[in-house]
């Protein structure tokens, strides 16, 4: 199968859906049943050639986002024709409307529909329109969890099949370690972090609910003078609430914000933490939570979305946006050695089946389904 994967939206420092696209491209590039074509931004070809050296890399998309959006809807379909691909995969909600080949589109979550207040208004308008368009036009929609699949059926009423394909974990990077490992500690020192600490990793945005985490940490920190809270990740839209919460917490000097950290430092952060706390209000998957489990970190997270589905009983879960419950869960992990050890042992076992090789296999199945379904559809619909 000749597949075009649109990687043009992946930034230089990928997070979230960008990590998914990078790892999927890498895994697909290692398969001998996929003739992979990557559509990237102008000037970005070298990165993708290193990642998938056997793929055909076309740096056809404009570098800046507004022009790239226009390119996708006005010229990208010609790229599919000239590259003679069998299937187009849009890994981030969208696809060219004028495509003559079957399309697969990945839907990560439905927050643009269910919680527009968590996003910039311009993005809400754009992605709502694109979600509806993809639901009408894509031969297959990939949902990254059963939770997301249910949201697709409820809000989008897709024309094509919805296939659930979970993310994977890079188990070569995210693996258990030894408490106090010197190499890990050296990496952490290089980013200004030292134990003991609680950790969060992810882009700062409203749905991560970091103000509640800060308030819960303040409750816990009063009786633990050496404990710090490390918040890894850059500021996204709506990060001002976190800044205010830190200023008002009374423990601002014990909250460390190293920003975007090197790839090698993230597993070290998870391994050497007292616990990873991921208080998100809603997740379509929750990849950082799964990566933390793979490292053997005790995980505290929330109920009500895909997190429950992915982590199962390998984490301590509380209701979202509940400062008191979150603080209590953090104390239980910190104080109960038996519970702490059970969670450290359960995490890697829970994460083990999630691999990018398995995820790529699920995507290839979705591509084949799209090709088979589209063969019987009238053109232009």
Helices and strands as residue ranges (DSSP letters): E 2-6, H 17-29, E 35-41, H 45-51, E 56-61, H 65-74, H 76-82, E 87-90, E 102-107, H 111-114, G 116-118, H 121-137, E 140-143, H 146-155, E 161-164, H 182-190, E 197-201, G 206-208, H 210-221, E 228-232, H 240-248, G 252-254, E 255-259, H 263-272, E 275-278, H 287-294, E 299-302, H 306-311, G 312-314, E 316-318, H 323-335, H 337-351, H 356-374
